[in-house]
C-alpha cells in the first residue's frame, strides 16, 4: 500500500494508507481537475471510455501501462 501524507490543520501531517490503484486514481483526477477538464474530455483525449476513466480515478481497477501512458500524454505529464 502507498502511504500518502495529507495536509491538515495542524503541523503534523496525517498518513493514510491507500492502494496503488487508489493513489494513481487520485493523482489522475487531481491532474484532470487542475487542467479544468471533464472526465469525458480526458477519456476522449486518452482514447478510453468514460467508464474506464471513472474506474481508474476511483481506484477500482488496475490500469495497464499503455492506458497510463495515454492518460499521462493527455494530461501533459
C-alpha positions as CSV (number, residue, x, y, z in Angstrom):
1,X,0.0,0.0,0.0
2,X,1.1,3.5,-0.7
3,X,1.4,6.0,2.2
4,X,0.2,9.4,1.4
5,X,0.6,12.5,3.6
6,X,-2.4,14.8,3.6
7,X,-2.2,18.4,4.8
8,X,-4.2,19.0,7.9
9,X,-4.9,22.0,10.2
10,X,-2.0,21.0,12.5
11,X,1.7,21.0,11.8
12,X,1.8,17.2,11.9
13,X,0.9,15.5,8.5
14,X,-1.6,12.7,8.6
15,X,-0.8,9.5,6.9
16,X,-3.4,7.5,5.0
17,X,-2.9,4.0,3.6
18,X,-4.2,3.6,0.1
19,X,-3.7,1.0,-2.6
20,X,-1.5,1.9,-5.6
21,X,-4.7,2.0,-7.7
22,X,-6.3,4.5,-5.4
23,X,-3.2,6.7,-5.3
24,X,-2.9,6.7,-9.1
25,X,-6.6,7.4,-9.5
26,X,-6.5,10.3,-7.1
27,X,-3.5,11.7,-9.0
28,X,-5.2,11.4,-12.4
29,X,-8.3,13.1,-11.0
30,X,-6.3,15.9,-9.4
31,X,-4.3,16.5,-12.7
32,X,-7.6,16.4,-14.7
33,X,-9.2,19.0,-12.4
34,X,-6.1,21.2,-12.5
35,X,-6.5,21.3,-16.3
36,X,-10.2,22.1,-15.9
37,X,-11.1,19.0,-18.0
38,X,-14.2,16.9,-17.7
39,X,-13.9,13.2,-17.4
40,X,-15.4,12.9,-20.9
41,X,-12.8,15.2,-22.3
42,X,-9.9,13.3,-20.8
43,X,-11.3,10.0,-21.8
44,X,-11.6,11.2,-25.4
45,X,-8.0,12.5,-25.4
46,X,-6.7,9.3,-23.9
47,X,-8.8,7.1,-26.2
48,X,-10.5,5.3,-23.4
49,X,-14.1,5.1,-22.3
50,X,-15.5,7.5,-19.7
51,X,-16.5,4.4,-17.6
52,X,-12.9,3.2,-17.7
53,X,-11.6,6.6,-16.6
54,X,-14.1,6.7,-13.8
55,X,-13.0,3.3,-12.6
56,X,-9.3,4.4,-12.7
57,X,-10.0,7.6,-10.9
58,X,-11.9,5.8,-8.2
59,X,-9.1,3.2,-7.7
60,X,-11.4,0.3,-8.7
61,X,-9.2,-1.2,-11.4
62,X,-5.5,-1.5,-12.2
63,X,-4.9,0.3,-15.4
64,X,-2.5,-1.1,-18.0
65,X,0.8,0.7,-18.7
66,X,-0.5,1.6,-22.1
67,X,-3.6,3.3,-20.6
68,X,-1.5,5.1,-18.0
69,X,0.8,6.3,-20.8
70,X,-2.2,7.6,-22.8
71,X,-3.5,9.4,-19.7
72,X,-0.1,10.9,-19.0
73,X,0.1,12.2,-22.6
74,X,-3.4,13.6,-22.4
75,X,-2.6,15.3,-19.1
76,X,0.8,16.6,-20.4
77,X,2.8,14.9,-17.7
